[in-house]
């Protein structure tokens, strides 16, 4: 008895999905017949317009990517200068602490001022 009920249920599911699928197919067929009825010149123009549209999207994406690379490059250059100045300030501070030499103090002060300028730039 259960096999008969499950077979009937399976038939109902298949029939409903098949009827839904044929409804979808008739909608797509009407779209396809509209496209099939177009003249060859309009089909070629439509294809060219689609390719042109996709090319513009790819070009725009590429240009934006290059702009982001340029921004990141500028930020990296500032970070490198900042880290270099920080290294100079640390080494000159350590040397000044051990030797008490005025020249090393001036180097430390100059490095700290450069770091302030770089940080203010952004």
Secondary structure, DSSP 8 states (H G I E B T S, - for coil): -HHHHHHHHHHHHHHHHHHHHHHHHHHHHHHHHHHHTS-HHHHHHHHHHHHHHHHHHHHHHHHHHHHHHHHHHHHHHHHHHHHHHHHHHHHHHHHHHHH--HHHHHHHHHHHHHHHHHHHH-
